[in-house]
Amino acid sequence: MTEKRAAISYWDVVAIGIGGMVGGGIFAVLGLAVQTARGGTPLAFLLAGTVALLTSYSYARLSVTYPSQGGTVEFLLHGFGPGVVAGSLNVLLWLSYVVMLSLYAYAFGSYGATFFAAAAQPFWKHVLISGVAVALTLLNIRGARIVGMAEEWIVGFKLLILLFFVGVGIWGIDPARLAPGQWSDPVSLVAGGMLIFLAYEGFELIANTAEDVGDPSRVLPKAYFTAVVAVIVLYVLVSLVTVGSLPVAKILSARDYALAESARPALGHVGFVLITIAALLSTSSAINATLYGAARISYVIAKDGELPEVFERKVWQRPIGGLLLTSGLTLLVSNLFDLSSISLMGSAGFLLIFTAVNLANARLHRRTASRRWLALTGAAACGAALATLVAHAAGTGGHVWVLAFMVGGALVTELLYQRISGRTLRLRVANHGP
């Protein structure tokens, strides 16, 4: 008789959600948000968080109804059926995870390069980007048990550092820097929030815990809302201190490591180093966790017949094919694209996926016992946010083509693969975890 695993508690699930969101995102995209929203950056984070909160309703209802380690993959399959739509969205989900990995690796390189002379920083940034991606891929191949054991300590450390940063820095805020006259125009303000939306996407990791939660119908909805609201408050406070402590021009001059630079006014060089160390720990742990998650997603999608069977093959009980391809694409994206393009791809990709998840819940509202109007509101919010983001990027010379390439690539990949392979897609709710 197989021994049943202990149920995951409410606070365990909340910690997973907060840890997934407060990964490396806030360290990477804070300067980018300031570049777009300027003095209105705290409002931009609040707007992005509101969209995430609306979407968490659909995730909560779907997680209770379809508990599976497949999470988003399973929700899309149930909502749209096994076909090209769900298949393309699931491939897009995997590609969006690649973009998230690229963002974390880029942030690791940017913060790590600050320890070198200014003239050498561009070179060392790329060395560190590639080095951390390769090192953590090798760690995942052989088993990430050591990093996994340290994950809770790393999450706790970065949260303590951020709360310390807020607690000390909030006394040095200049309210004039946060006045409405310092904000960007409304469209840019909304676009700024959506450009850094990927800093919130980690709440969806809660869905992967559903099978192991005791009393999921009570625990999961509360855990989703608690985690998202807590992170909204944290991000708004961090952005308040950042924008209120430094002139926008100075933040933009250190855009790729803005959070460390904003610690200088209150904590001096020691604060800069402390935040930099926290960023290096946070982004490396996020890369490790996301590599594992992306490999698991490629495995689940392949098991459902939406990717080649090579993604199902395991070495040392791990889906090595998906892991190596994910890592290879991460190296390309993080070294070839700038921070703006990476954030555009990641945020837009997840906004499109979350639009689809909300629509899936609206279609399944009777089965999930959901308020259909609330699911449709979430879909409309994600869709409007995506449209604003794309329109703003197009109007300001952003590389919209990279987004079109990513979305189009997911669709073409799925169409060609299904036509060539003739594999049958399978709708399942079983535990697919590797």
TAPE-V774393 format. One record per helix or strand of 3 or more residues. SS is the DSSP state (helix for helix, strand for strand). FROM is the first residue (numbers start at 1). TO is the last residue. If there is no record, write none. Layout:
BEGIN
SS|FROM|TO, SS|FROM|TO
END
This chain:
BEGIN
helix|10|21, helix|25|37, helix|41|65, helix|72|80, helix|84|113, helix|118|142, helix|145|172, helix|175|178, helix|180|182, helix|186|195, helix|197|199, helix|201|212, helix|216|245, helix|248|253, helix|255|261, helix|264|303, helix|309|312, helix|320|336, helix|339|363, helix|365|368, helix|372|395, helix|400|421
END
